[in-house]
Each structure stands twice: as C-alpha cells, then as structure tokens.
C-alpha cells in the first residue's frame, strides 16, 4: 500500500503528533508499505529519510496566499506519489488533502497547551 502522511512540520518541540506520525510511518515502512510524509521542514527531516520514508517539503503556513500555493503543491505530490490513502494528522492537512480522489484518514489532535499552527 502507498501511504501518504501530512503534518504541518517535523519540528522537535515535544509534539506528540509528530512523534506518532514518524513512528507510524516507520512501522508501515518496516511492514513493506511505500510511505511518504509531507511536511514543512524541521529537525526530524533527516530522521524520516534515514528510516527510508520518502519526504516531501510543503510549506503550510496559514496565510491565504500560501494555502493557495500549498493546495497546488499537494496536488503535485499526490500525482507524483500516487497514494492509496492520505493520512492527515492536523487540520491544515485535512484542508490540503481535499479534492483528490484518494481515500483519506483524518486524525487531528490538539497539542496540549499549545497550537498546531505552522511556524
């Protein structure tokens, strides 16, 4: 199965959402799936690559201008990767994953004491 995860970033801020996404993608890869993560960069980018998970950079800040660009970028990534499913872990990813004819899984969680807003 070709699985595409989308999160706002891969930063090391004690953010459990990012940790879960990386762990999930790593285990899926170990089980023989083709896995990719779409994110706006961060300290865990090299870890993701070292685990054999494909990485796509996509800036996801919530300005109108950027979101229009990000939607186009996401569609390009979907055409290139050809996922069987898209797993959006944050609200921005839910918006970006809409519009393609690919099954989606949304599992948005709130960051305790903080915000999932992209940097």
KATA-V201653 format. One record per pair of residues at least 12 apart in sequence whose C-alpha atoms are under 10 Angstrom apart, sorted by the first residue. I is the first residue (numbers start at 1). J is the second residue. D is the distance in whole Angstrom. If there is no record, write none. Layout:
# KATA-V201653
i | j | d
I | J | D
I | J | D
This chain:
# KATA-V201653
i | j | d
1 | 28 | 9
1 | 29 | 10
1 | 32 | 8
1 | 33 | 5
1 | 34 | 6
1 | 35 | 8
1 | 83 | 8
1 | 84 | 6
1 | 85 | 8
2 | 28 | 10
2 | 29 | 10
2 | 32 | 10
2 | 33 | 6
2 | 34 | 5
2 | 35 | 6
2 | 36 | 8
2 | 81 | 8
2 | 82 | 7
2 | 83 | 5
2 | 84 | 5
2 | 85 | 7
2 | 86 | 9
3 | 25 | 8
3 | 28 | 8
3 | 29 | 9
3 | 33 | 7
3 | 34 | 6
3 | 35 | 5
3 | 36 | 6
3 | 37 | 9
3 | 81 | 9
3 | 82 | 9
3 | 83 | 5
3 | 84 | 6
3 | 85 | 5
3 | 86 | 6
3 | 87 | 7
3 | 104 | 10
4 | 25 | 9
4 | 34 | 9
4 | 35 | 6
4 | 36 | 5
4 | 37 | 6
4 | 38 | 7
4 | 53 | 10
4 | 54 | 9
4 | 55 | 10
4 | 56 | 10
4 | 77 | 9
4 | 78 | 8
4 | 81 | 8
4 | 82 | 9
4 | 83 | 6
4 | 84 | 8
4 | 85 | 6
4 | 86 | 5
4 | 87 | 6
4 | 88 | 8
4 | 97 | 10
4 | 104 | 9
5 | 21 | 7
5 | 22 | 9
5 | 24 | 9
5 | 25 | 8
5 | 35 | 8
5 | 36 | 6
5 | 37 | 5
5 | 38 | 6
5 | 39 | 9
5 | 55 | 10
5 | 83 | 10
5 | 85 | 9
5 | 86 | 6
5 | 87 | 5
5 | 88 | 6
5 | 89 | 7
5 | 93 | 9
5 | 97 | 10
5 | 104 | 10
5 | 105 | 9
5 | 106 | 10
6 | 18 | 10
6 | 21 | 9
6 | 36 | 9
6 | 37 | 6
6 | 38 | 5
6 | 39 | 6
6 | 40 | 9
6 | 56 | 9
6 | 58 | 9
6 | 74 | 10
6 | 86 | 7
6 | 87 | 6
6 | 88 | 5
6 | 89 | 6
6 | 90 | 8
6 | 91 | 10
6 | 92 | 9
6 | 93 | 6
6 | 94 | 8
6 | 96 | 9
6 | 97 | 8
6 | 106 | 10
7 | 21 | 8
7 | 37 | 8
7 | 38 | 6
7 | 39 | 5
7 | 40 | 8
7 | 41 | 10
7 | 58 | 9
7 | 60 | 9
7 | 87 | 9
7 | 88 | 7
7 | 89 | 6
7 | 90 | 6
7 | 91 | 9
7 | 92 | 8
7 | 93 | 6
7 | 94 | 9
7 | 108 | 10
7 | 116 | 9
7 | 118 | 9
8 | 38 | 8
8 | 39 | 5
8 | 40 | 6
8 | 41 | 8
8 | 42 | 10
8 | 57 | 10
8 | 58 | 8
8 | 59 | 8
8 | 60 | 6
8 | 61 | 8
8 | 88 | 10
8 | 89 | 8
8 | 90 | 7
8 | 91 | 9
8 | 92 | 7
8 | 93 | 7
8 | 116 | 8
8 | 117 | 8
8 | 118 | 6
8 | 119 | 9
9 | 37 | 10
9 | 38 | 8
9 | 39 | 5
9 | 40 | 4
9 | 41 | 5
9 | 42 | 6
9 | 43 | 9
9 | 44 | 9
9 | 45 | 9
9 | 57 | 9
9 | 58 | 9
9 | 59 | 8
9 | 60 | 8
9 | 61 | 10
9 | 90 | 10
9 | 116 | 9
9 | 117 | 9
9 | 118 | 7
9 | 119 | 8
10 | 22 | 9
10 | 37 | 9
10 | 38 | 9
10 | 39 | 6
10 | 40 | 7
10 | 41 | 6
10 | 42 | 4
10 | 43 | 6
10 | 44 | 5
10 | 45 | 6
10 | 46 | 10
10 | 47 | 10
10 | 48 | 9
11 | 39 | 10
11 | 40 | 9
11 | 41 | 7
11 | 42 | 4
11 | 43 | 5
11 | 44 | 6
11 | 45 | 8
11 | 118 | 10
11 | 119 | 10
12 | 42 | 7
12 | 43 | 6
12 | 44 | 7
13 | 42 | 10
13 | 43 | 9
14 | 111 | 10
15 | 110 | 10
15 | 111 | 7
15 | 112 | 9
15 | 114 | 10
15 | 116 | 9
16 | 109 | 9
16 | 110 | 10
16 | 111 | 8
16 | 112 | 9
17 | 89 | 7
17 | 90 | 8
17 | 107 | 10
17 | 108 | 9
17 | 109 | 7
17 | 110 | 8
17 | 111 | 8
17 | 116 | 9
18 | 39 | 10
18 | 44 | 9
18 | 89 | 9
18 | 90 | 10
19 | 44 | 9
20 | 89 | 9
21 | 37 | 8
21 | 87 | 9
21 | 88 | 10
21 | 89 | 8
22 | 37 | 8
22 | 44 | 9
22 | 45 | 10
22 | 47 | 9
22 | 48 | 7
22 | 51 | 9
22 | 53 | 9
23 | 48 | 10
23 | 51 | 10
25 | 37 | 8
25 | 48 | 9
25 | 51 | 9
25 | 52 | 9
25 | 53 | 7
25 | 54 | 10
26 | 48 | 8
26 | 50 | 10
26 | 51 | 6
26 | 52 | 8
26 | 53 | 7
27 | 51 | 9
28 | 53 | 9
29 | 51 | 8
29 | 52 | 7
29 | 53 | 7
29 | 54 | 10
30 | 51 | 9
30 | 52 | 9
30 | 53 | 10
33 | 53 | 10
34 | 52 | 9
34 | 53 | 8
34 | 54 | 8
34 | 81 | 9
34 | 83 | 9
34 | 84 | 10
35 | 52 | 8
35 | 53 | 6
35 | 54 | 6
35 | 55 | 9
35 | 81 | 9
35 | 83 | 9
36 | 48 | 9
36 | 49 | 9
36 | 52 | 9
36 | 53 | 5
36 | 54 | 4
36 | 55 | 6
36 | 56 | 7
36 | 77 | 10
36 | 81 | 8
36 | 83 | 9
36 | 86 | 10
37 | 49 | 10
37 | 53 | 7
37 | 54 | 6
37 | 55 | 5
37 | 56 | 6
37 | 57 | 9
37 | 58 | 10
37 | 86 | 10
37 | 87 | 9
37 | 88 | 10
38 | 54 | 9
38 | 55 | 6
38 | 56 | 5
38 | 57 | 6
38 | 58 | 6
38 | 59 | 9
38 | 60 | 10
38 | 74 | 8
38 | 77 | 8
38 | 88 | 10
38 | 93 | 9
39 | 55 | 8
39 | 56 | 7
39 | 57 | 5
39 | 58 | 5
39 | 59 | 7
39 | 60 | 8
39 | 93 | 9
39 | 118 | 10
40 | 55 | 10
40 | 56 | 8
40 | 57 | 5
40 | 58 | 5
40 | 59 | 4
40 | 60 | 6
40 | 61 | 8
40 | 118 | 8
40 | 119 | 9
41 | 55 | 9
41 | 56 | 9
41 | 57 | 6
41 | 58 | 8
41 | 59 | 8
41 | 60 | 10
41 | 119 | 10
42 | 57 | 10
42 | 119 | 10
45 | 57 | 9
54 | 81 | 9
56 | 73 | 10
56 | 74 | 9
56 | 77 | 7
56 | 81 | 10
57 | 73 | 9
57 | 74 | 10
57 | 77 | 10
58 | 70 | 7
58 | 71 | 9
58 | 73 | 7
58 | 74 | 7
58 | 77 | 9
59 | 73 | 9
59 | 118 | 8
59 | 119 | 9
60 | 92 | 7
60 | 93 | 8
60 | 96 | 9
60 | 117 | 9
60 | 118 | 6
60 | 119 | 8
61 | 92 | 9
61 | 117 | 7
61 | 118 | 5
61 | 119 | 6
62 | 92 | 8
62 | 117 | 8
62 | 118 | 7
62 | 119 | 9
67 | 92 | 9
67 | 95 | 9
67 | 96 | 8
68 | 96 | 9
70 | 92 | 10
70 | 93 | 10
70 | 95 | 10
70 | 96 | 7
71 | 93 | 10
71 | 95 | 8
71 | 96 | 5
71 | 97 | 8
71 | 98 | 9
71 | 99 | 9
72 | 96 | 9
73 | 96 | 9
74 | 93 | 9
74 | 96 | 6
74 | 97 | 7
74 | 98 | 10
74 | 100 | 9
75 | 96 | 8
75 | 97 | 8
75 | 98 | 9
75 | 99 | 9
75 | 100 | 7
78 | 97 | 9
78 | 100 | 8
78 | 101 | 10
78 | 102 | 9
79 | 100 | 9
82 | 102 | 9
83 | 102 | 7
83 | 103 | 9
83 | 104 | 10
84 | 101 | 10
84 | 102 | 6
84 | 103 | 7
84 | 104 | 9
85 | 101 | 10
85 | 102 | 6
85 | 103 | 5
85 | 104 | 6
85 | 105 | 7
86 | 98 | 10
86 | 100 | 10
86 | 102 | 7
86 | 103 | 6
86 | 104 | 5
86 | 105 | 6
86 | 106 | 8
87 | 103 | 9
87 | 104 | 6
87 | 105 | 5
87 | 106 | 6
87 | 107 | 8
87 | 108 | 10
88 | 104 | 7
88 | 105 | 6
88 | 106 | 5
88 | 107 | 6
88 | 108 | 7
89 | 105 | 8
89 | 106 | 6
89 | 107 | 5
89 | 108 | 5
89 | 109 | 7
90 | 106 | 8
90 | 107 | 7
90 | 108 | 5
90 | 109 | 7
90 | 110 | 8
90 | 111 | 10
90 | 116 | 7
90 | 117 | 9
91 | 106 | 8
91 | 107 | 9
91 | 108 | 6
91 | 109 | 9
91 | 110 | 10
91 | 116 | 8
91 | 117 | 9
92 | 108 | 10
92 | 116 | 9
92 | 117 | 8
92 | 118 | 9
93 | 106 | 9
93 | 108 | 9
94 | 106 | 7
94 | 107 | 9
94 | 108 | 8
